[in-house]
Amino acid sequence: MQPNPSNGNNQHDHQHGVNRFAVIPTALRLQADTEHTGRGVTIALIDSGFYPHPDLTEPVSRIVAVADVTQSDHRLELNGQPHDWDWHGTQTSVVAAGNGRLSEGIYRSLAPEAQVVLVKASDRGKITEENIARGLQWVMANKTRYNIRVVSISLGGDEDVPYETNIVDQAAEEAVRQGLVVIVAAGNSGCTDHPKPVPPANSPSVITVGGYSDNNKLHNQNLDLYCSSYGMTADGFLKPEIIAPAIWIAAPILPGTANYNRAQALAQIAAAPDFQLSSYVRTMWQPAELPETLQDAAPEKIRAIVETCLRENKIVATHYQHVDGTSFAAPIVAAVVAQMLEANPHLTPATIKQILIATADKIPGAPLLRQGYGVLNARRAVNHASREVHALAHAHFQPPRVEAGKIIFFYHNDEAERVMLAGDFNNWHAAQIRFHKPHGIWRAEIEAPPPGRYHYKFIVDGERWIDDPSNGLKTPDHYGGFNSVLNVK
């Protein structure tokens, strides 16, 4: 069902600019490509609830459909009363595809022209694995109708279990098989006793996104890892694959709430000149939740208290605050994927995953178990996507497979001049098994060894020993990296 947008939310008589506590816009933070805007791509977001924010509906609505998998009569009305459970999805959808309408364009996403489908998967804020799975099934059933190419999920199930036994994981795997790029937040339990991702973040075919912090500093080379979930899943897959900004991210404050009214009032007072401060406080002390006595205070005291409130409530502009969590790292990656698909609509989910992995930048000295293949490089990923010319099959980005008694390995790297294969099965001989590149993809084969568990690596141009980026099964190599794992039955 489509919402009925209105221009009512944009009739403001106050400035929409940022305040002195502003955070870095995402495009500037990532030095991202801004020529690609996600045009022609639809992102489906599965979340707890949504409100049709002006950053998605003005000047024209880009919300092409909404669905509530918990009830059949859901309507998304601009003049309706939002609920607490709508805030999270409103923020993730705007981080993915907002155009910055209420921030004078400053806090636009990387895909401000992408269309969105909003899928509510909570029952009054309660989220179950069954409803997450229903959300994925609804997206699959409607992907052609709405041209859905990307799915962003910032929800999680109950516990890390083998993916073949879990309904959410199975739905996520089927979505990828049907051509959808599924982006999932890793979760925020990385600093707890139970740091492993839960469904669908443990699904082998999805792109699981962890987080990092640049401490809101432009061009910061000393990145810190966020407390995002990580580790080997119950099936032995390494998660996350990549990490993206997970703190100091601008997101909207839910319209129609006391928090929204308070942020608006505080922003107006903060922007007032000294001679008007007392009259502004006299008019707005209640929505701003300030002491009534502050209207008689000196301008210096008023400004100090107002700025303390802005900082403590993380308010960075009239209608925005900064947020943290991998819930927001995932839609940032989803926006980059929308850019990639705009640049090259023929990319498959497996190709996109491989490009994101191949173009990521590792944080020196940070544990690989927590950062996966490294930090999202948005500009490089889009550039690589636009140059991809090979007709690559899904099978080219899967773990090694058996064909006629042989094990077949694939590797995609157009810059490599020579690729070799070494592992337990050939006593780690680095110059014995050569890859060949018949159709734009490196390919090697070996006679199937006896049943067992084998470790292996690729050697690129005689120098770089790397794990297989298409095989999520990993094990530490005791040199700070990972070996890929091959199970022969």
Residue, then its C-alpha position, 0 to 999 in steps of 0.5 A: m500500500q502506498p502512502n499519501p505524502s503531503n508537504g505539511n512537514n516542510q512548512h517551517d519558519h526556522q532554519h534547518g542548518v546544523n549546529r556546532f555539534a554537527v557530525i560529518p555528513t556520510a558522503l564527506r566522511l567516506q569520500a564517496d562518489t556522489e555522482h551515483t545516487g541510487r537512481g533506478v534502484t529500490i531498497a527494501l528495509i525490514d525493520s520494527g516500524f516506519y514513519p514516512h519522513p520528509d527526507l523520503t517523501e519531499p518534494v515527491s515520495r520515493i516510498v513505492a510501497v509499505a507492508d506490515v507482515t503482522q497485520s493486513d490493514h496497515r496504513l502509513e499516514l503523514n498526519g498519523q501519530p507515530h509510535d515509539w517502534d517507528w523510530h528505528g526504521t525511520q532512521t535506518s530508511v533515511v540513512a539508506a535513502g534520505n535526501g536531506r530535505l530537513s537539513e538543507g541537503i547536508y545529511r543526505s544519504l549516498a542514495p538520495e534518489a533510490q526508491v524504498v519499500l518499507v516492511k514492518a516486522s514488529d507487533r507493537g515493537k515485539i520482533t520475532e524470527e517468524n516475522i523477520a522471515r515473513g518480511l523477507q518472503w514478502v520482499m521476494a514475492n514483490k521484488t519484480r513488482y517494485n524492482i527491489r534489488v537491495v534488502s537492508i535488515s537491522l534486526g536480529g533473531d535469537e541465537d547463533v545456530p546452524y543456518e540450515t536449521n533457522i527460518v530467518d537464515q533460510a529465507a535470507e539464503e533464498a532471497v540471495r538465490q533469487g537475485l536480491v543483495v541482502i545487507v544485514a547489521a552484525g549486531n552490537s554484542g561484540c564487547t559482551d560474553h556472547p559476541k557472535p552474530v545471530p540470524p540473519a547476520n550468520s547466513p553465509s550468503v548475506i553481506t554482514v556489516g560490522g562497525y567502526s568509529d572515526n571519532n567524528k574526525l575527517h580523514n582520520q587514519n586511526l580508526d577504532l573498532y565498534c562493539s559490533s558482533y563478530g566471530m565464527t558462526a555455528d557453521g564456521f563462517l567468518k562474520p562480518e565481511i566488512i565494517a562501516p561507520a557505526i557511530w556519529i551518524a546523523a539520523p532523523i528525530l521521529p516527527g510528531t514526538a516530544n523529542y522532535n518538538r524539544a529538538q526543534a525548540l532547542a535549535q531555535i533558541a540556540a540560533a537566536p541572537d543574544f537580544q532575543l534569547s530571553s523572549y525565545v526562552r519565554t515562548m519555548w521553555q516548555p517544549a524545550e524542557l528548560p527551567e522557567t526561570l531561565q528566561d531571566a538569565a544572562p545570555e551566557k547562561i542560557r547558551a551554556i544550558v541550551e548547548t548542554c541539552l543539545r550535546e546530551n541529547k546528541i542533537v546535531a541539527t533542528h530535526y536530526q541527532h547522531v546515533d550509533g550501532t551497526s543498525f546504521a552501518a548496514p543501510i550505509v552499505a545498502a546505499v553504496v550497493a544501490q550506487m553500484l547497481e545504478a552504475n552497473p545494473h547487471l551485477t549479481p549479489a555474489t559479484i557485489k559481495q566480492i567487489l565490496i570485499a576486494t575493495a575494502d581497506k584493512i585497519p592495520g593492527a586490528p583483529l581480522l576476526r572483528q573487521g573481516y575484510g576491512v573498512l568499506n571503501a565506497r568510492r572504490a567499490v562503485n568505481h570497480a562496479s562500473r568497470e566490471v565487464h565480465a558475465l560472471a555466474h553465481a557459481h564463480f563466487q561460491p566455495p569450491r565445488v566437486e565436478a566429476g571427481k575434481i575440486i574446482f576453485f574460482y577467483h576473480n581479480d582482473e589486476a592479478e597476473r598470476v594466481m596459485l593454489a596451496g594447501d594441505f592437499n599439496n603440502w602447501h607447495a606454492a608453485q604446483i597448482r596454477f590457476h588459469k583465466p579462460h573467461g575473465i575468472w581465474r579457475a583451478e582444479i585438483e583431484a578430489p583428495p580423501p574425505g577430510r578437512y583441508h586448509y588452503k590459500f591463494i597466492v597472488d602474483g607470487e607475493r600475497w597469500i590470501d584466503d578465498p574471498s568466496n568461501g566464508l569457512k575460515t580458520p586462523d592461520h597463526y600468522g594474523g590471518f586466516n586459511s580457507v577451509l575445504n570439507v571433502k565428504 
